[in-house]
Amino acid sequence: MRAVFGRARTGGLLLCLAILCGGNAVAEKTGREVLVLGGTGQLGAEIVKLLVANGDHVTVFARPTSDRGRLHDLQVDYATGDLMHEAEIGAALRAKKYDTVISAVRIDKGDLHFYEEIMGPLTRQARAAGVGQIIHNSAVGAGANAQNFTHIGWEKVPGLLDRLRDQGVGEDILRASGVPYTIIRNTRLYADGTPSTGKAELTEDDAVLTPMTRADVAIFNAQCVGNRACLGKTYHIRDTSLAWPPPR
């Protein structure tokens, strides 16, 4: 399937998702070099699959122990290393001339300074290697954005505001790094494998809070690779076609 951009609205770019031809459309072959961090995870694998289908050359940065089952039979390269070791991410970035680095990393071990710790080394090494763009998949409510959602009751969820604070610190480091960036915030993801709704929109309205599918998040990542219209932007995803909360 091929996803295309739609219209712009006054007050901020809004990118509308349209799935054409019911799966019969041919993806544009791009041949760009893309490094995906977190590419073996649920969201990362969705992004990798779409990039490969689009004809991009994809390298996945992963620990030696990472389960690569979601990427079985895909034509991807691997760079082995740990994001917590700057020398290893630096070596991976110097191995090829990457057009874009996509971060789809999620930390699930309670490290409340994870993004603060990785974003500085990552952006330093990306800048030194001449990376053209970093697309960072962050979270709705990151940093100061949490102030838009004080009515949600997030303060009642142990550790959530601390994790969002860390996400905000990571975003700020990226913005200040000098590396061209795109930030796509997600939240309330439907179950892995849920197909694209074809109704999602990418918007700069940072008060938007709706559910979404990983398939649509992946489509927006792919659309923003090498897209100058996405540079310097922080996006939320709006999809009013989905029920809230997502089914468990």
Secondary structure, DSSP 8 states (H G I E B T S, - for coil): --EE----BTTB-EEE-EE-GGGT--------EEEEETTTSHHHHHHHHHHHHTT-EEEEEE-TT---GGGTT---EEEE--TT-HHHHHHHHHHS--SEEEE-----S--TTHHHHHHHHHHHHHHHHT-S-EEEEEETTTGGGGGGGTTS-GGGSTTHHHHHHHHHHHHHHHHHSSS-EEEEEE-SB--TT----S--EEES-TT----B-HHHHHHHHHHHTT-GGGTTEEEEEE-TTS-SS---
